[in-house]
Amino acid sequence: MGNKKQSAAEGELLPGTLDMLILRILSQNVMHGYDIAESIKRVSGDALKVEEGALYPALHRLELRGLLASDWGHSTNNRRAKYYRLTPPGRKRLAAETEKWERLSAAISRVMLEPA
């Protein structure tokens, strides 16, 4: 039973990291939602999985904040899909979030790796 609980937690994102990950993935290419989720999964070595129920509200929120823009197009399987791209304010936010993440992860690493 303990294994089932542990595997449920695998792939969960830290609170507040999904927006940063979306911005990072879109800094490289224009993508639709499914490809964004698959890219996060692939780049993380299958460690992170983004559920649709979290992804699409995040994309909508980022678009409303002006950090993303979108256009309708067709996917490789010829289905209608909304393609997202980073805006200049989105690039600025990504730079700020990256700097913040680097400081935070370095601080956590120091605490976790230093002898108590």
C-alpha positions in Angstrom: 0.0 0.0 0.0 2.9 2.4 0.8 4.2 2.0 -2.8 0.9 3.0 -4.3 0.9 6.3 -2.2 4.5 6.9 -3.2 3.9 6.4 -6.9 0.9 8.8 -6.7 3.3 11.6 -5.6 5.9 10.9 -8.4 5.7 13.4 -11.2 4.0 16.0 -9.1 5.2 19.5 -9.6 6.2 21.9 -6.8 3.6 24.6 -6.2 4.3 27.5 -8.5 6.6 25.7 -10.9 4.2 24.9 -13.7 4.1 28.4 -15.1 7.9 28.6 -15.1 8.2 25.2 -16.9 5.7 26.3 -19.6 7.5 29.5 -20.2 10.8 27.6 -20.4 9.5 25.1 -22.9 7.9 27.8 -25.1 11.2 29.8 -25.1 12.4 27.3 -27.6 9.5 26.7 -29.9 5.8 27.5 -30.6 3.8 24.5 -29.4 0.2 23.4 -28.7 -0.8 22.1 -25.3 -0.2 18.4 -25.8 3.3 19.0 -27.1 4.1 21.3 -24.1 3.1 18.5 -21.7 5.0 15.9 -23.7 8.1 18.2 -23.8 8.1 18.7 -20.0 7.8 14.9 -19.6 10.5 14.1 -22.1 13.0 16.8 -20.9 12.5 15.8 -17.3 13.3 12.1 -18.1 9.7 11.1 -17.5 9.9 12.5 -13.9 7.4 15.3 -14.4 3.9 14.7 -15.8 1.5 17.6 -16.4 -2.2 16.7 -16.4 -4.6 18.5 -18.7 -6.5 19.7 -15.8 -3.5 21.8 -14.7 -2.0 22.6 -18.1 -4.8 24.3 -19.9 -5.8 26.6 -17.0 -2.1 27.6 -16.6 -1.9 28.3 -20.4 -5.1 30.4 -20.2 -3.8 32.3 -17.1 -0.4 33.0 -18.8 -2.2 34.2 -21.9 -4.5 36.5 -19.9 -1.4 38.0 -18.2 0.2 38.7 -21.6 3.0 36.3 -21.1 1.9 34.1 -23.9 0.1 34.7 -27.2 -1.7 32.1 -29.3 -3.0 31.3 -32.8 -5.2 28.5 -34.1 -3.6 26.0 -36.4 -3.5 22.3 -37.2 -1.5 19.6 -35.5 0.6 17.0 -37.2 -2.5 14.7 -37.2 -4.5 17.5 -38.9 -6.6 18.4 -35.8 -7.3 21.9 -34.9 -5.0 23.1 -32.1 -4.1 26.3 -30.3 -0.4 27.1 -30.6 1.2 29.1 -27.9 4.3 31.3 -28.1 6.2 33.4 -25.6 5.7 37.2 -25.7 8.4 39.8 -24.8 6.9 40.2 -21.3 6.9 36.3 -21.1 10.6 36.2 -21.9 11.2 38.9 -19.2 9.2 36.9 -16.6 11.1 33.7 -17.6 14.4 35.4 -16.9 13.2 36.6 -13.5 11.8 33.2 -12.6 15.0 31.4 -13.7 17.1 33.7 -11.5 14.7 33.1 -8.6 14.7 29.3 -9.1 18.5 29.2 -9.3 18.8 31.1 -5.9 16.2 28.9 -4.3 17.5 25.6 -5.5 21.1 26.5 -4.5 19.9 27.4 -1.0 17.9 24.1 -0.7 21.0 22.2 -2.0 23.2 23.8 0.6 20.8 22.9 3.4 20.3 19.3 2.1 24.0 18.6 1.4 25.7 20.3 4.3 26.4 18.3 7.5 23.9 19.2 10.2 
